[in-house]
Amino acid sequence: MNYDFIIYGGGMSSQIAALALAKDNFKVCFIENSTIKKSDSNLVTFLSQGSINYLCSIVDDAAVFEEYLDITKITCDMAKKNKNSSITFDSEPNSVMGKILPNKIIKNKLDSGLKENKNIDTLVKRKSIHKETNSNKVSIVIDRQKEIFASVFILSINDQTLLDRKKIKFISHDLNQTALSMNVSGDFKKQNHAFQIFTTSGPLAFLPYSKNQASLVWSLKDDSEELHYVKNDFERKINNYFEKEIGTLKIKNIETHKLNFNFAKKLYDESTVIIGNIAHNIHPIAGQGLNLSIKDISLFSKIISKYTSIGYELNNKILFKEFDQLRKIDNAAYSFGTLALDKFLSSKNSLVSKIANMGIKVLEKSSFAKQKIVKNATGAEYFKSL
């Protein structure tokens, strides 16, 4: 069977890519990896307003997203602080920064979109997958039985055996951190307001998605004593941080997730393009992981449509090269910037902490700088340029 695109993944990035390309009437084969466990995780994702708008443009009836809170303010604070060492980012009048959505809600909507789209065929890889590339086609063999062909292969799962590592080089390492994801409830004093506190053990984020439900994400160094806490210890600790501003929080459940860093120096090889975590798996401190992938996908889709409309083949290297070059700076800035930000703001060094406090005070006084940060993080300028 012949397709325009074969996409191998199973996560949200691969699903979004399939829906975006199918919307432009390309024939897509979506290969789902059966080894990815479909659990009822408590993870949430901050989606910028630009990302929300893009998702609404590629799925039918996105009303379910409207059930969740708009985020209009984000306050960042130092756990060890001097007076007035906090900064609040506000959305512009008549606009919002985005929404915090449970991953299972996003995933369910994308799942239904894949099933309903007539331009998408879904297959399941259970045991093995093999790729071969000739001059103008990619051949994919699933479980040594079914062979399919496409002009372009999109990889969105961390399977580097399907790539030529000499051509796509990666910077990868263990961050020696564990993210604790906690569902919490309470009578929140402030609505539409997210918080992030930079503790010496790692950044702790309060991410509300309804009037009385939120997620706490605490990225802890692997030697942190907090990793040995029991539920009651966590409740005491987080309420020390948040009770004054937000109210008393009650933990419903806790999950742990190891944090790793991955950055691809190039986003394509021959007729293969990479997106999602294999392209850039970044620190969650800025909440930009999926937003970066959506930026990648939206640009890739635009470039594909632009060039094919004037007669270029789907696998022409000019398309891939332009995509790679236009996304390189933004992806690198967020990937390495979040690493530096985490190390700087979570430092136990007293001098570094003083410098961080001073930097926050200076930034808080600069409305222009804060607006530029908000516009970039919300994708407002990026999606307007597409």
C-alpha positions in Angstrom: 0.0 0.0 0.0 1.3 3.5 -0.9 0.9 6.6 1.3 2.2 10.1 1.2 3.4 9.9 4.8 4.0 7.0 7.3 4.2 8.2 10.9 5.5 5.9 13.6 4.8 6.9 17.2 2.0 6.6 19.6 2.4 9.8 21.6 0.5 13.1 21.1 3.1 14.6 18.8 2.7 11.8 16.2 -1.1 12.0 16.4 -1.0 15.8 15.9 1.3 15.4 12.9 -1.1 12.8 11.4 -4.1 15.0 11.8 -2.4 18.1 10.5 -1.2 16.4 7.3 -4.5 14.6 6.8 -6.3 17.9 7.0 -4.3 19.0 3.9 -5.6 15.9 2.1 -2.4 13.9 2.3 -2.8 10.1 2.7 -1.3 9.1 6.0 -0.5 5.8 7.6 -0.2 6.1 11.4 1.7 3.2 13.1 1.1 2.9 16.7 3.6 1.2 19.0 1.8 -1.4 21.1 4.6 -1.5 23.7 3.7 2.1 24.8 1.5 1.6 27.9 -1.8 3.4 27.8 -2.1 4.2 31.5 -4.5 6.6 33.2 -1.7 9.0 34.1 -2.2 12.1 36.1 0.2 14.1 33.9 -1.0 17.5 32.6 0.3 19.7 29.8 0.5 23.5 29.5 -0.7 24.3 26.0 0.0 27.9 24.9 -2.9 29.8 23.3 -1.2 29.4 20.0 -1.0 25.7 20.4 -4.7 25.5 21.5 -5.8 27.5 18.5 -3.8 25.2 16.2 -5.3 22.0 17.8 -8.7 23.5 17.3 -8.0 24.0 13.6 -7.1 20.3 13.0 -9.7 18.5 15.2 -13.5 18.5 14.9 -15.4 19.9 17.8 -12.8 21.0 20.4 -15.4 22.1 22.9 -14.0 19.7 25.5 -10.9 22.0 25.8 -13.2 24.9 26.8 -14.2 23.1 30.0 -10.8 23.8 31.4 -9.5 27.0 32.9 -7.8 29.8 30.9 -4.4 30.8 32.4 -4.1 34.5 32.5 -1.2 34.9 35.0 1.9 33.0 35.9 3.9 34.0 39.0 7.5 32.8 39.6 9.1 33.0 43.0 12.3 32.0 44.8 12.0 29.7 47.8 15.0 31.5 49.3 14.2 35.0 48.6 14.8 38.6 49.4 11.9 41.1 49.6 9.9 41.5 46.5 11.8 38.8 44.6 8.9 37.4 42.6 7.8 38.1 39.0 4.3 37.8 37.5 3.6 37.4 33.8 0.2 38.7 32.7 -1.6 38.0 29.5 -2.5 41.0 27.3 -6.0 42.5 27.6 -8.7 40.3 26.1 -6.3 37.4 25.7 -5.0 34.4 27.7 -1.7 32.6 27.9 -3.1 29.1 27.4 -4.7 26.2 29.2 -3.5 23.4 31.4 -5.1 20.2 30.2 -4.9 16.6 31.6 -2.9 14.5 29.1 -5.7 11.9 28.9 -8.2 14.6 27.7 -5.9 15.7 24.9 -5.0 12.1 24.0 -8.7 11.0 23.9 -9.6 13.8 21.6 -6.7 13.0 19.3 -7.6 9.3 19.3 -11.1 10.0 18.2 -9.8 12.3 15.5 -7.5 9.6 14.1 -10.4 7.1 14.0 -12.8 9.5 12.2 -10.4 10.9 9.6 -10.8 9.2 6.2 -7.3 10.2 5.1 -5.6 8.2 8.0 -5.1 4.5 8.2 -3.9 3.1 11.6 -1.7 0.0 12.0 -0.2 -1.4 15.2 3.4 -2.5 15.5 3.6 -5.4 18.0 7.0 -7.0 17.6 9.3 -5.3 15.0 9.6 -2.5 12.5 12.1 -2.3 9.7 12.9 0.6 7.3 14.5 0.8 3.9 15.0 3.8 1.7 15.6 3.9 -2.0 15.7 7.0 -4.3 12.2 8.1 -4.0 10.3 5.8 -1.5 10.5 4.6 2.0 9.6 1.0 2.7 8.4 0.0 6.2 7.9 -3.6 7.2 5.8 -4.2 10.3 6.2 -7.4 12.3 8.0 -9.0 9.3 4.6 -9.4 7.5 3.1 -6.2 6.2 5.1 -3.9 3.9 3.9 -0.3 3.2 5.5 2.5 1.2 5.5 6.3 1.5 7.3 9.3 0.1 8.2 10.5 3.7 8.7 8.7 7.0 8.0 10.7 10.2 9.5 9.2 13.4 8.1 10.4 16.7 9.3 7.8 19.1 12.7 7.4 20.6 13.8 4.5 18.3 17.2 5.6 16.9 17.7 2.2 15.2 15.5 3.6 12.4 17.9 6.5 11.8 21.5 6.9 10.5 23.1 8.3 13.7 26.1 9.5 11.7 23.8 11.9 9.9 21.5 12.8 12.7 23.6 13.4 15.8 22.1 13.6 19.3 23.0 15.3 22.5 21.5 13.0 25.2 22.0 12.5 28.9 20.3 11.7 32.2 19.3 14.8 34.0 19.7 13.0 37.4 16.3 14.3 38.3 12.9 12.8 39.0 9.6 14.7 38.4 6.9 14.1 40.9 3.4 14.6 39.4 0.7 15.1 42.0 -3.0 15.7 41.5 -4.2 18.1 44.2 -7.6 19.6 45.2 -8.6 22.6 47.3 -10.6 25.8 47.4 -8.2 27.9 45.5 -8.0 31.6 46.5 -6.9 32.6 43.0 -8.3 31.4 39.7 -6.7 31.3 36.3 -3.3 31.8 38.0 -0.3 29.4 37.8 2.7 29.5 40.2 6.2 28.2 40.0 8.6 28.2 43.0 12.3 27.6 42.6 13.4 25.5 45.5 17.0 24.3 46.0 15.8 20.8 45.3 14.2 21.8 42.0 11.3 23.8 40.5 7.8 23.2 41.9 4.9 24.2 39.7 1.2 24.7 40.6 -0.9 24.1 37.5 -4.6 24.6 37.9 -7.0 23.1 35.4 -10.3 23.7 37.1 -11.6 25.8 39.9 -10.6 23.3 42.6 -8.3 20.8 40.9 -4.7 21.2 39.9 -1.4 19.4 39.2 1.8 19.9 41.1 5.0 19.0 39.2 8.1 19.0 41.3 11.4 18.3 39.4 13.7 17.0 42.1 17.4 16.2 42.0 17.9 12.5 42.6 19.7 13.1 45.9 16.8 15.2 47.3 15.4 14.1 50.6 11.9 14.9 49.3 12.0 11.7 47.2 11.8 9.7 50.4 8.7 11.6 51.7 5.4 10.0 52.3 2.1 11.6 51.3 1.6 13.5 54.6 5.2 14.9 54.4 4.5 16.2 50.9 1.3 17.9 52.0 3.0 19.7 54.8 5.8 20.8 52.5 3.7 22.0 49.6 1.3 23.9 51.9 4.3 25.7 53.4 4.9 27.0 49.9 1.4 27.6 48.6 -1.1 27.9 51.5 -0.8 31.7 51.8 -1.3 32.4 48.1 -3.6 29.5 47.1 -5.1 27.8 50.1 -4.7 24.4 51.7 -4.0 21.7 49.1 -4.9 18.0 49.5 -2.9 15.4 47.5 -5.0 12.8 45.6 -2.2 10.8 44.0 1.5 10.9 43.2 3.5 9.6 40.2 7.2 9.6 39.5 8.9 10.2 36.1 12.6 10.1 35.3 13.8 13.1 33.5 16.2 12.8 30.5 17.5 15.3 28.0 17.6 14.7 24.2 18.4 17.1 21.4 18.8 16.3 17.7 21.2 18.5 15.8 19.3 17.8 12.6 15.6 17.1 12.0 15.9 15.0 8.9 17.9 12.3 7.1 17.1 11.3 3.5 13.3 10.9 3.5 12.9 10.6 7.3 11.8 13.5 9.5 11.8 13.5 13.3 9.4 15.3 15.6 8.4 15.0 19.3 10.7 13.7 22.1 13.2 12.1 19.8 13.8 15.6 18.3 13.8 17.5 21.6 13.1 16.1 25.1 13.5 19.1 27.4 13.3 20.0 31.0 9.7 20.7 32.1 10.6 23.9 33.9 9.0 26.2 31.3 6.2 23.9 30.2 7.2 24.1 26.5 7.7 20.5 25.5 4.6 19.7 23.5 4.4 23.4 22.4 7.7 23.0 20.6 6.5 19.9 18.8 3.3 21.7 17.7 5.4 24.6 16.3 7.5 22.0 14.4 4.4 20.3 13.0 2.6 23.5 12.0 5.7 24.7 10.1 6.4 21.4 8.5 2.8 21.1 7.3 3.0 24.7 5.9 6.2 24.0 4.1 4.9 20.8 2.6 1.8 22.4 1.3 3.7 25.4 -0.1 6.2 23.4 -2.1 3.9 20.7 -3.3 1.4 23.3 -4.6 4.0 24.5 -7.0 5.0 21.0 -8.2 7.8 19.8 -5.8 7.9 16.2 -4.7 7.1 15.5 -1.0 10.6 14.1 -0.4 12.5 16.9 -2.0 15.4 17.8 0.2 14.7 21.5 -0.2 11.6 21.1 1.9 13.4 19.3 4.7 16.3 21.7 4.7 14.1 24.7 5.1 12.1 23.1 7.9 15.3 22.2 9.8 16.8 25.6 9.4 13.7 27.6 10.4 13.2 25.5 13.6 16.8 25.2 14.7 17.1 28.4 16.8 13.8 28.1 18.7 14.3 24.4 19.5 17.9 25.0 20.7 17.0 28.1 22.7 14.3 26.2 24.7 16.2 23.0 25.0 19.4 24.4 26.4 17.8 27.5 27.9 15.6 25.4 30.2 18.6 23.4 31.3 20.5 26.5 32.2 17.5 28.1 33.9 16.9 25.0 36.1 20.6 24.9 37.2 20.7 28.7 37.9 17.4 29.1 39.8 17.8 25.8 41.8 21.4 26.5 42.9 22.3 26.0 46.6 25.1 28.5 46.2 24.3 31.7 48.1 25.9 34.0 45.6 24.1 32.5 42.7 20.8 32.8 44.7 21.4 36.5 45.3 22.1 37.0 41.6 18.9 35.1 40.7 16.9 37.3 43.1 18.3 40.4 41.7 17.6 39.3 38.1 14.0 38.5 39.0 13.6 42.0 40.5 15.0 43.7 37.4 12.8 41.6 35.1 9.7 42.3 37.2 10.2 46.1 36.6 10.5 45.7 32.8 7.1 45.5 31.2 8.6 45.4 27.7 10.8 42.3 28.5 7.9 40.5 30.2 5.6 41.1 27.3 8.2 39.7 24.9 8.6 36.6 27.0 4.8 36.1 27.2 4.4 36.6 23.4 7.1 34.0 22.7 5.9 31.5 25.3 2.3 31.7 24.1 3.2 31.3 20.5 1.3 34.5 19.6 3.9 35.9 17.2 5.0 32.5 15.9 1.6 31.3 14.7 0.8 34.7 13.2 3.8 34.4 11.0 2.7 31.1 9.5 
